[in-house]
């Protein structure tokens, strides 16, 4: 007889920033050697012990892209199970930042309009990508 145990490990907590420039948001392609390499995502990363999601957002975008977030707010949370990973993603709208995004970790970057985005995004991000495409008017 097989006994099924429900997974009790807490999901990995990550933050993702939806950084806007006019009517386009920034997409980042995961580089070779990383989990789910080749997929596109919103920039961000793991929330470290003792960090709030907002603090992690500022740190991750500085480390990953060399920009300093100056205006952002929490927007959505999503929990997603991959076959080998369980994540809880905190999405932030980033309406202002200083600096020009530069890929510092071997990733590619692109500015895309929500309605025309056809990039293969991570499954955990697909609902947010669809929601952004369906929105009209201000993003908040």
Residue pairs with C-beta under 8 A, 6 or more apart in sequence:
7 86
9 86
11 79
11 86
11 87
11 88
12 46
12 85
12 86
12 87
12 88
13 46
13 47
13 53
13 87
13 88
13 90
14 44
14 45
14 46
14 47
14 87
14 88
14 89
14 90
15 44
15 45
15 47
15 53
15 54
15 56
15 57
15 60
15 89
15 90
15 91
15 92
16 41
16 42
16 43
16 44
16 89
16 90
16 91
16 92
16 125
16 128
17 26
17 42
17 43
17 44
17 57
17 60
17 61
17 69
17 72
17 91
17 92
17 94
18 25
18 26
18 42
18 75
18 91
18 92
18 93
18 94
18 128
18 132
18 139
19 25
19 26
19 42
19 43
19 61
19 67
19 69
19 94
19 97
19 101
20 26
20 93
20 94
20 95
20 139
21 111
23 113
23 114
24 111
24 112
24 113
25 42
25 111
25 112
25 114
25 132
26 42
26 43
26 65
26 101
26 109
26 110
26 111
27 40
27 41
27 42
27 109
27 110
27 111
27 112
27 117
27 119
27 121
28 40
28 41
28 42
28 43
28 64
28 65
28 103
28 107
28 108
28 109
29 38
29 39
29 40
29 41
29 107
29 108
29 109
29 110
29 119
30 36
30 37
30 38
30 39
30 40
30 41
30 107
30 122
31 37
31 105
31 106
31 107
31 108
32 38
32 106
33 106
35 85
36 82
36 122
38 120
39 120
39 121
39 122
40 110
40 119
40 120
40 121
40 122
40 125
41 121
41 122
41 125
42 91
42 125
42 128
43 60
43 61
43 64
43 65
43 101
44 56
44 57
44 60
44 61
44 64
45 56
45 60
45 63
45 64
46 56
46 60
47 53
47 56
47 90
48 56
48 59
51 59
53 74
53 90
53 92
54 72
54 74
54 92
57 69
57 72
57 90
57 92
57 94
58 68
58 69
61 67
61 68
61 69
61 94
61 97
62 68
62 69
63 104
64 103
64 104
64 105
64 107
65 99
65 101
65 102
65 103
65 104
65 109
66 99
66 100
66 101
66 102
66 104
67 97
67 98
67 99
67 100
67 101
68 97
68 98
68 99
69 94
69 96
69 97
70 96
70 97
70 98
71 94
71 95
71 96
71 97
72 92
72 93
72 94
72 95
72 96
73 92
73 93
73 95
73 140
74 90
74 91
74 92
75 91
75 92
75 93
75 140
76 91
76 128
76 131
77 88
77 89
77 90
77 91
78 88
78 89
78 91
78 124
78 127
78 128
79 86
79 87
79 88
79 89
80 86
80 87
80 89
80 123
80 124
81 87
82 123
82 124
87 124
89 124
89 125
91 128
93 139
93 140
95 139
101 109
103 109
110 119
112 119
114 129
114 132
114 133
114 135
115 133
117 129
117 132
117 133
121 129
132 139
